[in-house]
């Protein structure tokens, strides 16, 4: 009898132990559940996200990524024409959907995409989730340098959907991307 009573109390006891752990249930565990970058940070995501690997000066969650962390998310690609290249080119990089899901971005939010030269464009998070948007690392099989619009180029598969071949989506394509602030 004593054993069956104790076993029934075990889940409640485990919950009490977990609640007593520092940071459990307070959100601070979620802020630290992504790995820390080991190389140079090439992308920072902040704002309305639930997962990261640090905090900003205001104590909000941020997610910093180096190249290896981004590549670990998997690679996808497509060939498309763009206003900036002659003919069709191939882009390979990180699926925008995988990145937004990883950081648990606010799905109805807007990502302020900021380039190295401070060019900024507002991109709906829904575009990351539904439009096939990628953070391209490679152009025609070669890693992009800053000189070649890299190291990250936020790019749409323009040829896959006719509505993407519009100035709205061209201005949302940010090369030399360094930061996404989700609002």
PyMOL commands that set and color helices and strands:
alter all, ss='L'
color gray80, all
select helices_A, chain A and resi 2-20+28-31+67-71+96-103+125-130+146-148+158-160+162-164+167-172
alter helices_A, ss='H'
color red, helices_A
select strands_A, chain A and resi 43-47+54-55+61-65+76-81+88-95+110-115+120-124+134-139+142-143+153-155+177-182
alter strands_A, ss='S'
color yellow, strands_A
deselect
rebuild
show_as cartoon
